[in-house]
Amino acid sequence: MKLLLVEDDPILKDGLARSLQQAGYAVDGTANGVEANHMLSMQDYDLLILDLGLQARDGLEVLGKFRAHNKTTPVLIITARDSITDRVSGLDLGADDYLTKPFELAEFEARVRALLRRGLGALSNQVAIGELRLDLNGRRAYLREEALELSARELGVLQILMLRAGQVVNKEQLADKLCSWGDEIGQNAIEVYVHRLRKKLEQSGISIRTIRGLGYLLEK
């Protein structure tokens, strides 16, 4: 899943980005409000994490401009502004959650997970298809309650396909969700990850079917 982190403090931005990447997310980052709006116009994200005190354009302006384009991506505001007026302004402009600094990393990560679940329409941390189960919090996949040994990229591909089970997902969409701005994953690499997943899902009753010219379809 792909996140945009817009934070003015370079130390905090780098620390949060590392934490999110270690949790398996692809993370783009900027400290500039104008650049943030440009990135949001060029790329679909699963979550926007937004500071308010930014370079070039205030975070509330970024949020207002973003929501004005009818974007429904969940937004988590992280800021030192803790007045009721600031909270109300942020929520009224379309933020989904508001976290004041300083905060504990564990709470930040929990709020990120909750907003991602909400954005996906998931009611719990567990996604199951037949005997295959995905734990979104623990970022582990289980087959018949035995943990599957998956690389981070294999788990990423499986998560995308499971959350879109019954829908065709093309290679470009998979690559886009797996890498950050400036990184690149080739289509051959996607084919390798899918091939490995198929081998690990043999005899599971779950298949990843290739729809020629369109992409991949995970189905029971």
N, C-alpha and C positions, 0 to 999 in steps of 0.2 A: 504494500500500500504506500501511496506517495503523499508526503506532507510538505507544506510550505511553512517555514519558520521565519517570521519577520520580527527581529529583535535588535534593538539599538546597542545593547551592551555586548561587545565582542566576546568577553569571557563567558558570560551566561549563554550567549548564542552557541558558542562552540561546545560548551558542556552539555546543553540540552540536545544539540544535534548528535553528539557522540552517544548519549543515552538512548535516543530514539533509534539510531542506526544499530546499536547493539541489540535492541529489541526487534530488529528485522525490518524496520521501515526505511524506505528511500526518502531522503530529506534534502530539499532545496532550501537555501537560506539567503537572506538579505537584511540590511539595516536601513534601506532606503524606501520610503513610501511610494514614490513614483515608480521605482523599479518593481516593487511588489505588485502594483496594479498591472504593470506590463506583463509580469510573469503569470499573473492570474488570468490575463486575457489570452495568453499563448498556450496555457497548459491546464488540464483538468486535475485537480488535487482531491484527495479524500478528506483532508482536513487542513484548515488554515489556523495557525497559531500566531497571534498578532499582539505585539506590543503597541502602546499608544504613542509614546514619545519617540518619534522616528525622525530620520533625516529627510528633508525635502517635502514630505507630506505627512501630516498627523495621522495616527492610526485610525481615528474615527472617520477621517476623510477617506482613507483607504477602504474601510468597511462600507461606508455609504456608497462609494462608487462601485464597489464590488456587488453589493446587493441591488443596486439600481439596474444591473444587467440580468436580474432574475436568477442569479446563481444560488443554488441551494446547499452548497458545500458547508458542512458544519464549521463554526468559527469559535475558537477558544481565545479570549482576550487574557493576556498576562501583563500586568502593569503595576506600578507603584501607586497609581492614582486610586485611592480607596474611598473617596467620598461617595455618598449616595447619588449625587448628581451624575458623577462619572459612570457609576454602575448602571443607572437608569438610561443614560444616553447610549452606552454601549449595547445594552440589551434591546433598547427600542430601535436601534439601527440594524439589528439583525444578528447580534452575537448569540450563540447558544449557551455559553458559559463564561464566567468571569472569575479569574484567579488573581489575587493580589500578591505582590512581592513583599517580603520574601516568602517563599513557599517550600514545602518539603518535596523532594524529587518523587517520592512514592505517590504523593497525592497528585502531582502533575501527571505522572504516567497513568494513574487510574482514571483521571478525567479524560485524557487522550483516548484511552480504550473505550470509555463509555460513549464518547462522541462518535468514535468510529463505528461502534455497534449501532448507534442511533442512525448514522448516515447510511448504513447498509440495511437498515430495517430489521436487524437481528435482535431478538428478544432476550437472548442469553449469550454466554461466552462459548457455547458449544454449537457446532454445526455438524449434523450427521446425515450421511447418505448410506443407506444400507448398514453394513458393518464397519464403514469408514467414518471416523469421528475426528473433528478438528477442534482443538482447544485454542480459542483466540487469545486468551490471556497468557497461557503457558507457552503458546506457539509450538505446540507439539501435535502430531497426527497419530492416531491409533487405529489399528486394524484388528478387529476382534479383541479389543482392549489391550493389545500389545503395541508398544510404541514403535513407530516406523523410524528407521535411521535415515534421515533426510538432510541434505545440505541446506544452507540458508536459501539458496536460489530455488532448489527443488521444492522446499516448503512454500516459498513465495508463489511459485507457479500453481501448486496444488491449492493454496488458499484462494487465489483468484478464480480458478476453475470451479472450486466447490461453492464459493459465494455466488457464482453465476451458473450453477448447475442447470442444465437444460437450455442454456444459451450458448451460441457460438462466440468464441473469443479468438480474435486473430493474433498473429505473432507480434504485430506492432503494438497492440494493446498490452500484451504481456510484457514486452520489453520496456514499454513506457512506465508501467507500474513498478518495475523491478529496479530501475536505476534513477539516480539523481541527475540534475541539470549538468550537462557537460560530459556525463558518463555515456557509455554506449554498450549495448548488448546486441550482438549480431543475430540474425535469424537462425544461423546454424547452431548457435549456443542454445536458443530456445528449443530447437529440435532435439538437442542432446538431453536437456532437462526433461522434456516430455518422454523421450525414449526411456530414460532411467526410471521415471515415475511409473510408466507402464509395466516395467519389469517388476517393480516393487508392489504393484497392485494386482499382479497375476493371481488368479484363483480367488479374487476378492468379490467378484460379481460387479465390480466397478470398471468401466472402460473409459478411456480417453480416445474418442473417435476423431479422426481427421476428416474434416469436410473440405474436399478439394477446392482450392481457390478461395476459401473463406476463413478457415481456422480450425480450432479444436472445440470439441463438445464433450464434457464430462457427463456421463449418464450411468444409471444403475442397470 
